[in-house]
Amino acid sequence: MNNRLKYHLELLNETLSRIEKAAANESGVIDADILQQFRDVIDQLTEHRDSAYEAGQDLFSKIGTHQPQLMPAVDRALLWFFGGECMHFLSDEEITRFQHLDEMAAEAEAEGKEYDYRSAGRSLH
């Protein structure tokens, strides 16, 4: 598993954890379907299934349109990672920053260096 995928799986698990805590505190506010979709996307990515990216786009589009109160719990890097319809939830400034981070990651890879996605992600905030 490459560092990029590992990092985004960690973000998915962290986001799921935040949403599960919110669901425990606010019964009935968070659709159980959303929690299951998170688990499914995590499983699909872990298993390297091509369907994971479409499932991730569907999940975050559903959150953005049907449960926008959950968006603050979603790490913005996940929206960039899944792309597609998720891009509508990112500002132009965020898109520019994520493009810059991807360029830095590509440069590091070309030089045979490890790229620390977590540290780079923190620089966005």
C-alpha positions in Angstrom: 0.0 0.0 0.0 1.5 3.3 -1.0 1.8 6.3 1.4 -0.9 8.3 -0.3 -3.5 5.6 0.0 -2.4 4.8 3.6 -2.8 8.5 4.5 -6.2 8.8 3.0 -7.4 5.5 4.7 -6.2 7.0 8.0 -8.2 10.2 7.3 -11.3 8.1 6.4 -11.0 6.2 9.7 -10.5 9.4 11.7 -13.5 11.0 10.0 -15.6 7.9 10.6 -14.6 8.0 14.3 -15.7 11.7 14.6 -19.0 11.0 12.9 -19.6 7.8 15.0 -19.0 9.9 18.2 -21.5 12.5 17.0 -24.0 9.8 16.1 -23.7 8.4 19.7 -24.4 11.9 21.1 -27.1 12.8 18.7 -29.3 9.7 18.2 -31.3 9.8 15.0 -29.5 12.8 13.5 -27.0 10.8 11.5 -28.2 8.3 9.1 -26.9 4.8 9.8 -26.5 4.4 6.0 -23.8 7.1 6.1 -21.8 5.1 8.7 -22.1 1.9 6.7 -21.1 3.7 3.5 -17.9 4.9 5.3 -17.1 1.3 6.3 -17.7 0.1 2.8 -15.5 2.7 1.2 -12.7 1.9 3.7 -13.1 -1.8 3.0 -13.0 -1.2 -0.8 -9.9 1.0 -0.6 -8.2 -1.5 1.7 -9.0 -4.3 -0.9 -7.8 -2.0 -3.8 -11.1 -2.3 -5.5 -11.7 0.2 -8.4 -15.2 0.8 -7.1 -13.8 2.5 -4.0 -13.4 5.9 -5.8 -16.9 6.0 -7.1 -18.2 4.9 -3.7 -16.2 7.6 -2.0 -17.6 10.2 -4.4 -21.1 9.0 -3.7 -20.6 9.1 0.0 -19.2 12.6 0.2 -21.7 14.0 -2.3 -24.5 12.5 -0.2 -23.1 14.1 2.9 -22.6 17.4 1.2 -26.2 17.5 -0.2 -28.2 15.6 2.3 -26.4 15.9 5.6 -24.3 19.1 5.3 -24.1 19.4 9.1 -21.5 16.6 8.8 -19.2 18.4 6.4 -17.1 20.1 9.2 -16.2 16.6 10.4 -14.9 15.6 6.9 -11.2 16.3 6.3 -11.0 18.4 3.1 -8.2 16.2 1.8 -10.7 13.4 1.3 -12.8 15.6 -1.0 -9.7 16.2 -3.1 -8.7 12.5 -3.0 -12.0 11.3 -4.3 -12.4 14.1 -6.8 -15.4 14.2 -9.2 -18.5 15.7 -7.6 -16.6 16.1 -4.4 -14.7 19.0 -6.0 -17.8 21.1 -5.8 -17.4 21.3 -2.0 -13.9 22.7 -2.2 -13.0 26.4 -2.7 -10.8 27.6 -5.5 -8.1 28.4 -2.9 -8.3 24.8 -1.5 -8.0 23.3 -5.0 -4.9 25.4 -5.7 -3.3 24.3 -2.4 -4.1 20.6 -3.1 -2.7 20.9 -6.6 0.5 22.4 -5.1 0.7 19.5 -2.6 0.3 16.9 -5.4 3.1 18.6 -7.4 5.4 18.4 -4.3 4.5 14.7 -3.9 5.3 14.0 -7.5 8.6 15.8 -7.2 9.5 13.8 -4.1 8.5 10.6 -5.8 10.6 11.5 -8.9 13.6 12.0 -6.6 13.0 8.7 -4.9 12.1 10.4 -1.6 9.3 9.6 0.9 6.6 12.2 0.9 4.9 12.9 4.3 1.3 13.5 3.4 0.3 14.1 7.0 2.8 17.0 7.5 2.0 18.4 4.1 -1.7 18.3 4.9 -1.1 20.1 8.2 0.4 23.0 6.2 -3.0 23.6 4.6 -4.5 24.6 7.9 
